[in-house]
């Protein structure tokens, strides 16, 4: 049963994210963890604070053409294109199977190409008992708005937020793109439209060129950069947004150690997502969790929840 292992938010590692307790703040990031099946072969997934499952759209998507993964210094590029089986299949097959291997609330990561699609998909996934939060990825292009990403326009970001809030009582966490001039403007727009929390950042727009072919490495030309190279960018974004809003934040981008988790939390994150590190090492998340208390002792930290935003003056 889901309720058997609900986090309390207590203990040295415990935090509370939008009213739901986590045993620790470590969450595998969407798009890097699937539905947990492959990782469950390596460790008990219940050691995790939560997990964000593969980004889901209303209908099945095959994703972008190959090649759609490329190496980069201190990271990797991806242009997967939201490949997923669609909301109906996720509800019918993936989430029941996930409940067999993970017994805590999960983040349902949702993508869409219109405000209506976001709302419809979120309403469907919110009905599943295992979904604790809706994590809404607004880095998608608006097909009715000239292709501009929802997350680059405050009005569009607010419109998606408001639409999703109308269809669910569960906490709504908006996942923000870093590919903007002022991320705090988008953050404030989402908060003003009712968002319960924010996740930042998504991947950084980037590309590589193959010197032999003199063509872009990725078939889609550009992709999203993730990995340790973007950690300082993500940390800066969390810092700035913490100063701009009052709702909880999830820090995401290049996190690969217990020290990174603590740094993110000092900048203002309540919880932290781990992405590319888990692709390099399937045991990255449990290793980070196991190292947290020793790292806390090294820096004189009694409880993690006490350091959220601790590097700020406020």
Secondary structure, 3 states (H helix, E strand, C coil): CHHHHCECCCCCCCEEECCEEECCCEEECCCCCCCCHHHHCCCCHHHCCEEECCCECCCCECCCCCCCEEEECCEEEECCCCCECCHHHHHHHHHHHHHHHCCCCEEEEECCCCHHHHHHHHHHHHCCCCEEEEEEECCCECCCCCCCEHHHCHHHHHHHHHHHHHHCCCEEEEEECCCCCCHHHHHHHHHHCCCCEEEECCCEEECCEECCCCEECCCCCCEEEECHHHHHHHHHHHHHHHHHCCCEEEEECCCCCHHHHHHHHHHCCCEEEECHHHHHCCCHHHHHHHHHHHHHHHCCCCCHHHHCCCCCCC
